[in-house]
Amino acid sequence: MSSEQASLVDFGPDLSPLTDAEREAYVACRENDVGVREFARRTDRRPGTIGNLLARAEARLEDGGGIA
């Protein structure tokens, strides 16, 4: 058995390339299953804005952190 300590990266994607807004939207909607409209209401944003944040976040994560 290995004695190495697990890090957060071992359990999910590295979210460090995301902006604060992208990370907040990604965690709420993709990891915590909060709906886009519900998250938009909670953060006083439009659902389209949340959709755009999620699209950019997912593109950055697929691209390995590059600008989407």
N, C-alpha and C positions, 0 to 999 in steps of 0.2 A: 504494500500500500504506500502511495506517495504521501509525503508530508508537506507538499507545496500547498500554499493557501490559494484558494480560488479568488479571482477578481471579478468585478462586475462584467467585464468584457467577456468572460467565459459563459455568461448567461444570456447575452443579447447583443444587439448591434452596438458598435461604438458610436455614440451620439455626439461626440466632441466636434465633428465638422459642422454641425448644425448651428444656426443662430439661436438665440434664446427663444424667440417666437416659434421657430420651426420645431425646436426640441419640445417646448411646452405643448404644442398642438399634437406632435407625434406621440408623445407619452400618453396624453389624455385620450386621444382618439384611437390609436393603434394598439397601445399596450394596456390601457385601462378600459377600453370599450365604451368610452363616452361618445355619444353621437355628435356629428359635425354641428348640427343645429343647436344642440344643447350646449356644446362648448362655445359656440359663437355667442349665445345668450350670456353665458357665464362671464365671458371676457369682453362683452360689449363690442363685438366685431360682427361683420356680415358673414354668413355661411360661405360665400364665395371666397372671402379672404382666408378662411380656415382651409378650404379646399386647395387654394393656391399654396399655402404654407405646407400642407401635407404633400402636395405634388413635388414641391422643391425639396422637401426633406427626403422623400423617398428617392428622388433622382440623385441627390448628393450621397445617400447611403449606398445606392447601387453603383455609383461612379467612384466610390472609395473616397469621397470627401471633396471632389472637385466642384467647381461652381456650376450650378445647373442653369 
